[in-house]
Amino acid sequence: MNYMMLEVPARSENESFVRVVVAAFAARLDPTLEELNEVKTAVSEAVTNSILHAYEDDKGLIKINALVENKKLMIEIYDSGKGIEDIAMAREPLYTDKPELERSGMGFTIMENFMDEVMIESAPGKGTVIKMTKVFGTNSENNH
């Protein structure tokens, strides 16, 4: 078992940094380029959600834990922001609580399409945890 922990301020310039760090960590599993890109995209979406929705200012932190075991990568992305009122609604394609940002509202849908498992834990005022799992070396065609 091997793991990493990272903590960054919830600012947009940190999104690409986090995705590169997690991709470098995942590289030890000898992923295909497609698998690596799927992980990077899912991590970007999760981190972007925290940056855009968790905090009303740049004062918050995002914590990223990743763990590899056998051919499995487990990623947890935490924030201690405002939380998600209705997780089921937030997971609906095209849902957004900030339509003025002209975002697609597809973040959770993208995470679910690219990862083997996505779990969301959140409570108003308590923050959000997104747990994602990807198993490498499986036929990714079956996951889409």
N, C-alpha and C positions, 0 to 999 in steps of 0.2 A: 504494500500500500504506500502511495506517495501522495503528498498534498501540498497545496500552496494557499496562502492567505494574502489578501491585498485590501488596502483601504485607501479610497481616494475621495477628494471633495466632489460633490455633485455638481460638476460643471461640464459643459458640453465638450470642452477640449480633452477631457479625460476618457471619453467614450472610445476613441480609437486606440488609446493607450491600453485600456482594459482588454479590448478585443485582441490586440496583438499579444499581450502577456498570456491570456488564456489559450490562444492558439499555439504559442511557443510551448506552453505546459502540455497541451494535448498532443503535440508532435511526437512525444515519447511513445505514443500508441501506434505510430506508423500509419496515420490515417491517409485515405485517398485525398486528393485535392478537393473533391466534392464534399467529403465528410468534414474537412477542415473549414471550408467555406460555410457550410451549414452551421457549425459551431460558432464561428465568428459572427454570422448574421444573427443567430439567436441571442448571443451575448450582447451584441449591439442593441438589439431591441429591448432587452431587459434593462440594460444600463440607461438607455435613452428614456424608458418609462420612468425610472427613478429620478432622472435629471429633470424631466418635464413636469411630472405630476406629484412627486413626493414632497417637495419643498417649495415654498413660495419665494424663496431667495436662494442664494448660493451657499447658505450656511451649513447645509447638511452633508453627511458622509454616506458613501456607498461602500459596503463591504462585500468582497468577493472571496468565496472559498471554493476551491476545486480539489477533487480527489480522483485519483486513478486507481483502479483495482481490476486486475485481469485486462479485459478489453473494454472496460466501462469507464466513462468519464462522468462524474457527478459534479454539478456546478450549483452553488447557492449564491444568490445575489440579494443582499439585505439592504433595506433603508429603514430609518426610524422616522419617516415622514408622516404625512397625514393619513395614510392608509387608504384602502379601497372600500367604499361603501357597499357595493354589490359586485362580488367577484364574478358571478355568473353573467351579469350584464357586461362587465368589463371584458370578458372573454369573447363576447359576440363580435363577429367581423364587422368592421366599419364603425364600431362604437368609439366615441371619444368624448372626454369631458372638457376638451379645449378645442372646439371647432375653429376658433380664430387662428389657430396655429397652422391650419390647412394640412394637418397630418392625416394619414389614411385610416387610422384606427385599426390597423391590422397587426399590431405588435404581438399580441398573444397568439393570434392565428399563425403568424410566421414562426413563432417559437414552437408551437405544437406541430407544425408541418416539418420542421427541420430536426427536432429532437425526438427521441423515443418516448420520453415521458416529461410532462411539465406539471408541476404542482404549485399552486399559489396559496399562500397563507397571508391573511391581512385582516386588520381590524382598524376602524376609524381611530385616529390619534395614536396608533401603536406601530405604524409602519407596515412594511410588506416584505415577504420573503418569497422569492421565486426559486424553485428547485427544478433543475433540468438534468436529465440523464440521456446520454448518448452511448450506444454500444457500437464499437467499431468492428469492421470486418463482416458485418451483416449486409445482405443485399438491400441497399437503401431504396430500391424501387418499391419494396414492400411497405415502406414507411410513408409513401406519398399518396 
